Amino acid sequence: MRKAFFLACLLAAAALQAAEPWPEIKWEALVPKGWDPAAKFKGIDFSKLQDSDPRAMEALEALKREWDDAPAEPSLDGRKGRIAGFALPLERVGDKVSEFLLVPYFGACIHSPPPPANQIIHARSAKPLAGVKMMAPLWVSGTFKVQRNETPWGVAGYRLEVDKVAPYVEPKK
């Protein structure tokens, strides 16, 4: 009897996990295979350029354009998932937020240059959310869309229609 109960519990847990509507998506999955943002800059020896050198400024502008035009991964369009990242609120009413950017590392978009467009997610929620603070680490669950959006903090390559937000808790090892 105990074995049957234990087996039933294991099967139920596996079924619940399989039914999870938001499988985890890693940031690497947002970058299409084969995209190499450094390809255009292979012949430049940046160590020989001073910050004030016009060639350095030209290379930085070209890099910014390349990152703003970074392609999104088309297989994510319409896919449900959850991703961990850091929030940058865009629209706040009181202590609640309905729009924010999600970025892969602390300080992204606050410092210049922002990450490539395929590493910035414009998250939107139909209902205002509490707990979304500047650079707060979060799990965000919802439906991904491949959709570009220019924001004051950078170009987002994805839109995420938010279903759920939860504080990020580091997994125990």
Secondary structure in CASP SS format (residue, H / E / C, confidence):
PFRMAT SS
TARGET T0000
AUTHOR 0000-0000-0000
METHOD secondary structure of the structure
MODEL  1
M C 1.00
R H 1.00
K H 1.00
A H 1.00
F H 1.00
F H 1.00
L H 1.00
A H 1.00
C H 1.00
L H 1.00
L H 1.00
A H 1.00
A H 1.00
A H 1.00
A H 1.00
L H 1.00
Q H 1.00
A H 1.00
A C 1.00
E C 1.00
P C 1.00
W C 1.00
P C 1.00
E E 1.00
I C 1.00
K C 1.00
W H 1.00
E H 1.00
A H 1.00
L H 1.00
V C 1.00
P C 1.00
K C 1.00
G C 1.00
W C 1.00
D C 1.00
P C 1.00
A C 1.00
A H 1.00
K H 1.00
F H 1.00
K C 1.00
G C 1.00
I C 1.00
D C 1.00
F H 1.00
S H 1.00
K H 1.00
L C 1.00
Q C 1.00
D C 1.00
S C 1.00
D C 1.00
P H 1.00
R H 1.00
A H 1.00
M H 1.00
E H 1.00
A H 1.00
L H 1.00
E H 1.00
A H 1.00
L H 1.00
K H 1.00
R H 1.00
E H 1.00
W H 1.00
D H 1.00
D C 1.00
A C 1.00
P C 1.00
A C 1.00
E C 1.00
P H 1.00
S H 1.00
L H 1.00
D C 1.00
G C 1.00
R C 1.00
K E 1.00
G E 1.00
R E 1.00
I E 1.00
A E 1.00
G E 1.00
F E 1.00
A E 1.00
L E 1.00
P E 1.00
L E 1.00
E E 1.00
R E 1.00
V E 1.00
G C 1.00
D C 1.00
K E 1.00
V E 1.00
S E 1.00
E E 1.00
F E 1.00
L E 1.00
L E 1.00
V E 1.00
P C 1.00
Y C 1.00
F C 1.00
G C 1.00
A C 1.00
C C 1.00
I C 1.00
H C 1.00
S C 1.00
P C 1.00
P C 1.00
P C 1.00
P C 1.00
A H 1.00
N H 1.00
Q H 1.00
I C 1.00
I E 1.00
H E 1.00
A E 1.00
R E 1.00
S E 1.00
A E 1.00
K E 1.00
P E 1.00
L E 1.00
A E 1.00
G C 1.00
V C 1.00
K C 1.00
M C 1.00
M C 1.00
A C 1.00
P E 1.00
L E 1.00
W E 1.00
V E 1.00
S E 1.00
G E 1.00
T E 1.00
F E 1.00
K E 1.00
V E 1.00
Q E 1.00
R E 1.00
N E 1.00
E E 1.00
T E 1.00
P C 1.00
W C 1.00
G E 1.00
V E 1.00
A E 1.00
G E 1.00
Y E 1.00
R E 1.00
L E 1.00
E E 1.00
V E 1.00
D E 1.00
K E 1.00
V E 1.00
A E 1.00
P E 1.00
Y C 1.00
V C 1.00
E C 1.00
P C 1.00
K C 1.00
K C 1.00
END
